[in-house]
Amino acid sequence: MNKNDGMNYAPKGTKLKKVVDKGEFLFAAIGLNHGHIYGMANGLIEAGGELVAVYDPDPEKVKKFCETYPNVQAVASKEEILNDPSIHLIACASIPSDRADVGMEAMDHGKHFFVDKPAFTTIEQLEKAKEKTAETGLKWGIYYSERLHVESSIFAGQLIEEGAIGKVVQVMGTGPHRANVQSRPKWFFDPKYYGGILCDIGSHQVEQFLFYAGAKDADVLHSKIGNYHYPQYEKFEDFGDATLVADNGATFYFRVDWFTPDGLGTWGDGRVLILGTEGYIEARKYIDIARDSTSDHVYLVNKDGEKHFECAGKIGFPFFGQFILDCLNGTENAMPQVHAFKAAELCIIAQEKAMRINTNGQVLQK
């Protein structure tokens, strides 16, 4: 697990619970363009899934993947995976603009699909996915890792469910990342391929808001994107923020950026602050700056006083086991399909509505 590089940050669980026996749930990987595929694979394996095959046109990516997962078989074409009836699910972290097509192919071959965020870069892709899931009854899971694979984020949700802060009325989220521009592929700098900053890393934030607020929908009130620091990459977006209001009245502000300084001990000081009618929660996901280099700190303030919880290694990652069972049983305990798609939709809308600011501070679009 690389704490300095968000692209290759791949958590591993310590509270493992296998929900299936050997041979009951086989999965394969197609598309290794983003390091999140390792986190996705880890979570499924820890829940009892068996990773049996991998395909990517880049042999170096495949070699590294096989070194990490020695039992996986590298295949010569994606068709070998698609046409294998024993494989239940395909996991994918290809270039974001290509992910929807992989998902359509997976479902056309009777397989569930688990994809890194952003799952879509256009509304048109999303609408086709909605039609395909309705047609097939298969699952299109999305790896919103900043909640699903972060123990402090999971615990914050448990506190809300227990009524620790009453009704949620407002959420604020920050998703700063370290750019590491020297090691990034060319597609990283062109929104045509990654959807833009609000569509990409903003998707984490929108999903968390809908979940914590218990909302089914929201309106994007305003949004902004900017390229403040990288004139050599004219199309790149290093900053974005947005404000939303949910169908139940809860409000949301989030900021995402590529400005993590070199002095921080991790790739990003991601946080979420959740205000309720009877208290508030703050989750410091990856570090508690200048105080504790460990991850997963939760602070709770309510009528009972002030509390600090150290969650690392204590909560686990229940999503993956629930998702496997959902695929096998046709249930929706891990994440409702409509919720996964709504988060994807709202971040695309925020991206499309955003005003743009360039490196000279000029507003180019309103």
matplotlib code that plots the C-alpha trace (Angstrom):
import matplotlib.pyplot as plt

x = [0.0, 1.7, 0.6, 2.4, 0.8, -3.0, -3.1, -1.4, -3.1, -4.5, -5.7, -5.6, -8.0, -7.2, -10.7, -11.3, -14.6, -15.0, -18.6, -18.1, -16.2, -13.5, -14.9, -18.1, -17.2, -14.5, -13.5, -11.1, -9.5, -9.7, -7.9, -5.0, -4.6, -5.3, -3.7, -7.1, -7.5, -5.3, -7.6, -10.6, -8.9, -7.7, -11.2, -12.8, -10.1, -10.4, -14.1, -13.5, -13.5, -10.9, -9.0, -8.4, -7.5, -6.2, -6.0, -4.4, -2.7, 0.4, 2.6, 4.4, 1.2, 0.2, 3.6, 3.3, -0.2, 0.8, 3.7, 1.2, -1.3, 0.7, -2.3, -3.8, -3.5, -2.5, -4.6, -3.9, -7.2, -10.2, -12.4, -10.9, -12.3, -15.6, -16.2, -15.3, -18.6, -17.0, -16.2, -18.9, -17.5, -15.1, -13.2, -12.0, -9.7, -9.0, -8.8, -12.0, -13.5, -13.2, -14.8, -18.4, -17.7, -16.0, -19.0, -21.4, -19.3, -19.2, -22.9, -23.5, -21.5, -23.6, -21.0, -21.4, -19.2, -17.1, -15.4, -13.2, -14.6, -15.4, -17.5, -18.6, -17.4, -20.6, -24.3, -24.8, -22.6, -24.6, -27.9, -26.7, -25.5, -28.9, -30.6, -28.2, -28.6, -32.3, -32.2, -29.8, -30.4, -26.6, -24.7, -22.7, -20.7, -18.6, -15.5, -16.1, -13.0, -13.0, -16.0, -16.0, -12.3, -11.7, -12.6, -13.1, -15.6, -17.5, -17.5, -18.9, -21.8, -22.4, -22.5, -25.1, -27.2, -27.1, -28.4, -25.3, -25.8, -29.5, -30.6, -27.9, -28.4, -25.0, -21.9, -18.5, -15.9, -12.3, -10.5, -6.9, -4.5, -0.8, -0.3, 3.0, 2.9, 6.2, 4.7, 1.3, 0.2, -0.7, -4.5, -4.3, -4.0, -6.9, -10.5, -11.7, -10.2, -10.9, -14.0, -12.7, -11.8, -15.4, -16.4, -13.3, -12.3, -15.4, -17.4, -16.1, -17.4, -20.9, -21.4, -20.5, -23.0, -25.9, -25.0, -24.5, -27.5, -29.7, -30.6, -31.9, -31.2, -29.7, -29.4, -26.1, -26.4, -23.0, -19.6, -16.2, -13.1, -9.6, -6.1, -4.1, -0.7, -0.1, 0.0, 2.1, -1.0, -3.6, -6.6, -5.7, -7.9, -6.1, -9.0, -12.7, -15.6, -19.3, -22.4, -25.4, -28.8, -30.4, -34.0, -34.4, -33.0, -29.5, -26.7, -23.2, -20.0, -16.9, -13.5, -11.1, -7.6, -4.1, -2.2, -1.0, 2.3, 5.4, 5.7, 2.5, 3.0, 0.4, -1.0, -3.9, -5.5, -9.0, -11.7, -15.4, -17.4, -21.0, -23.3, -26.4, -29.2, -27.7, -24.0, -21.2, -18.6, -15.3, -13.4, -9.7, -9.2, -5.5, -3.6, -4.1, -1.7, 1.2, -0.3, -0.6, 0.6, -1.8, -5.0, -8.7, -9.4, -13.0, -14.1, -17.6, -19.2, -22.7, -24.7, -22.5, -19.3, -16.2, -14.9, -12.0, -12.0, -9.0, -10.6, -7.6, -7.8, -11.0, -13.9, -13.2, -14.6, -18.0, -18.9, -16.9, -18.5, -22.0, -21.3, -20.3, -23.4, -25.5, -24.1, -24.9, -28.3, -29.8, -29.9, -28.9, -27.2, -23.8, -25.1, -28.3, -27.8, -29.8, -27.5, -24.3, -25.6, -27.0, -23.7, -22.1, -24.8, -24.5, -20.7, -21.0, -23.7, -21.4, -18.6, -20.8, -22.2, -18.8, -17.3, -13.6, -10.7, -7.3, -3.7, -4.0, -7.1, -9.5, -13.0, -13.4, -16.9, -20.0]
y = [0.0, 3.2, 6.1, 8.7, 7.8, 7.8, 6.2, 3.1, 3.2, -0.3, -1.1, -4.5, -5.6, -7.1, -8.1, -10.7, -12.5, -14.9, -15.0, -17.8, -21.1, -21.9, -22.1, -20.2, -16.8, -16.4, -13.0, -11.6, -8.3, -6.4, -3.1, -2.2, 1.5, 2.7, 1.3, 1.1, -2.3, -3.6, -2.3, -3.8, -7.2, -7.1, -6.5, -9.2, -11.8, -11.0, -11.7, -15.1, -14.3, -16.0, -14.0, -16.3, -14.3, -10.9, -9.1, -5.8, -4.9, -3.7, -6.6, -4.6, -3.9, -7.6, -8.7, -6.5, -7.7, -11.3, -10.7, -9.3, -12.1, -15.2, -17.5, -15.3, -16.5, -13.9, -14.4, -13.3, -11.5, -10.2, -12.6, -15.5, -13.9, -12.9, -16.3, -18.3, -19.3, -20.0, -16.4, -14.5, -10.9, -8.7, -6.0, -3.1, -0.1, 0.8, 4.4, 6.0, 6.9, 3.2, 1.6, 1.8, -0.2, -3.0, -3.1, -3.5, -6.3, -8.0, -7.9, -9.0, -12.1, -12.7, -11.3, -8.8, -5.8, -4.0, -0.8, 1.9, 5.4, 7.3, 4.6, 6.9, 10.1, 11.0, 10.9, 8.8, 6.1, 6.1, 5.8, 2.8, 1.2, 1.8, 0.1, -2.8, -3.5, -3.4, -5.8, -8.3, -8.0, -8.0, -5.8, -2.7, -2.0, 1.1, 1.3, 4.5, 3.7, 6.8, 5.5, 1.7, 1.1, 3.5, 2.3, 5.8, 6.5, 3.3, 3.9, 7.4, 5.9, 3.4, 6.3, 8.1, 5.0, 4.6, 8.2, 9.6, 13.0, 13.1, 14.0, 14.9, 18.4, 19.2, 17.5, 19.0, 16.9, 17.5, 15.2, 16.6, 14.4, 14.5, 15.1, 13.2, 14.5, 12.9, 9.4, 10.0, 8.7, 11.1, 10.5, 11.8, 15.4, 15.3, 15.5, 13.7, 10.5, 11.0, 13.1, 16.1, 16.6, 16.8, 13.7, 11.8, 12.3, 14.4, 11.2, 9.9, 13.1, 13.0, 9.3, 10.0, 12.9, 10.8, 8.0, 10.0, 12.3, 9.4, 11.1, 9.6, 12.7, 16.2, 19.3, 20.9, 24.5, 25.6, 24.2, 25.4, 23.9, 25.4, 24.9, 27.1, 25.6, 23.6, 25.8, 23.1, 20.9, 23.3, 21.0, 19.7, 20.5, 20.8, 22.2, 21.8, 22.4, 22.3, 22.9, 20.5, 20.3, 16.9, 15.9, 15.8, 19.3, 18.3, 20.5, 19.7, 21.4, 19.6, 20.5, 18.3, 19.2, 18.1, 20.3, 18.0, 19.4, 17.2, 17.6, 15.7, 12.1, 10.7, 11.3, 13.4, 14.8, 13.5, 14.5, 14.6, 16.7, 15.7, 18.0, 16.7, 18.1, 16.6, 16.7, 16.4, 13.9, 14.5, 11.6, 12.2, 9.4, 9.1, 11.1, 13.3, 16.0, 16.9, 14.6, 11.0, 9.5, 6.6, 6.7, 6.4, 8.9, 9.8, 12.6, 12.8, 15.6, 15.3, 15.5, 12.9, 15.0, 14.8, 11.4, 10.3, 6.9, 5.1, 2.9, 1.5, -2.3, -2.4, -1.9, -3.9, -3.5, -5.1, -3.8, -6.5, -9.5, -7.9, -7.2, -10.8, -12.1, -9.5, -10.8, -14.4, -13.8, -10.9, -8.8, -5.1, -5.0, -3.6, -0.6, -0.1, 0.1, 3.3, 4.9, 4.0, 5.4, 8.6, 9.5, 9.0, 11.1, 14.1, 14.3, 14.5, 17.2, 19.1, 18.8, 19.9, 22.9, 24.2, 27.5, 27.2, 29.3, 29.2, 29.7, 33.5, 33.6, 34.3, 32.9, 31.2, 29.8, 30.5]
z = [0.0, -1.2, 1.0, -1.1, -4.4, -4.6, -8.0, -6.5, -3.1, -2.6, 1.0, 2.5, 5.2, 8.5, 9.6, 6.9, 6.3, 3.4, 2.3, -0.3, -0.5, -3.1, -6.6, -5.8, -7.2, -9.9, -11.3, -13.8, -14.5, -17.8, -18.0, -15.7, -16.5, -12.9, -9.8, -8.1, -9.8, -7.0, -4.3, -6.1, -6.4, -2.8, -1.5, -3.6, -2.7, 1.0, 0.8, -0.8, -4.5, -6.7, -9.3, -12.2, -15.3, -16.4, -19.7, -20.7, -24.0, -22.0, -21.1, -18.4, -16.5, -16.8, -15.5, -12.4, -11.8, -12.0, -9.7, -7.1, -7.7, -8.6, -9.1, -11.8, -15.4, -18.1, -21.2, -24.8, -25.4, -23.5, -25.4, -23.5, -20.3, -21.9, -23.3, -20.1, -18.5, -15.2, -14.6, -12.6, -12.7, -14.6, -12.7, -14.7, -14.3, -17.9, -19.1, -17.8, -21.2, -22.2, -19.1, -20.1, -23.3, -21.2, -18.9, -21.9, -23.2, -19.8, -19.5, -23.0, -22.0, -18.8, -16.4, -13.5, -13.7, -11.1, -12.3, -10.9, -10.6, -12.7, -14.2, -17.0, -18.6, -20.4, -19.7, -22.8, -21.4, -18.2, -19.9, -21.9, -18.7, -17.1, -20.0, -20.0, -16.2, -16.6, -19.5, -17.9, -14.2, -13.7, -11.3, -12.4, -9.2, -8.9, -6.7, -4.7, -2.7, -0.5, 1.4, 0.6, 1.3, 4.2, 7.7, 9.1, 6.4, 7.1, 10.8, 10.2, 8.4, 11.3, 13.7, 11.6, 11.3, 15.1, 15.5, 17.0, 15.4, 14.6, 11.1, 8.7, 7.4, 5.8, 4.5, 3.6, 1.8, 0.7, -1.7, -2.2, -4.2, -5.0, -8.7, -9.3, -12.8, -13.8, -13.4, -14.9, -18.3, -21.1, -20.7, -17.1, -18.5, -21.0, -19.6, -22.8, -21.3, -17.5, -17.6, -15.8, -12.1, -10.8, -12.8, -11.7, -8.1, -7.4, -7.8, -4.5, -2.8, -4.4, -3.5, 0.1, 0.3, -1.0, 1.4, 4.6, 3.9, 3.1, -0.2, -3.4, -5.7, -5.6, -7.6, -8.6, -7.6, -8.9, -9.7, -10.8, -12.3, -12.8, -14.0, -11.6, -11.8, -14.9, -18.0, -19.8, -19.7, -21.1, -20.8, -17.3, -14.3, -10.9, -8.9, -8.7, -6.2, -6.2, -4.0, -4.1, -2.3, -1.9, -2.3, 1.4, 2.0, 3.1, 1.6, 0.4, -0.5, -1.7, -3.0, -5.0, -6.1, -7.1, -4.7, -1.9, -0.8, -0.7, 3.0, 3.7, 4.8, 2.5, -1.0, 0.3, 3.5, 2.6, 5.1, 5.5, 8.0, 8.7, 10.5, 12.1, 14.2, 17.4, 16.7, 14.1, 12.9, 11.2, 9.5, 8.8, 6.4, 5.7, 8.3, 11.3, 10.3, 12.7, 15.4, 14.1, 10.8, 11.0, 9.0, 9.9, 12.7, 13.5, 15.8, 17.2, 19.2, 20.5, 23.8, 25.4, 24.8, 22.6, 21.4, 19.2, 17.6, 16.0, 13.3, 11.4, 11.5, 13.6, 11.2, 8.1, 4.6, 4.4, 0.9, -1.0, 0.7, 0.4, -3.3, -4.1, -2.4, -4.3, -7.5, -6.6, -5.0, -6.9, -3.7, -3.1, 0.3, -0.8, -2.7, -4.6, -8.4, -8.5, -5.9, -7.8, -11.0, -9.4, -7.9, -11.3, -12.9, -10.5, -10.8, -14.6, -14.3, -12.0, -14.5, -17.4, -15.6, -14.2, -14.9, -15.8, -14.5, -16.3, -15.0, -15.4, -13.2, -16.1, -16.0, -19.4, -19.1, -17.0]

ax = plt.figure().add_subplot(projection="3d")
ax.plot(x, y, z, "-o")
ax.set_aspect("equal")
plt.show()
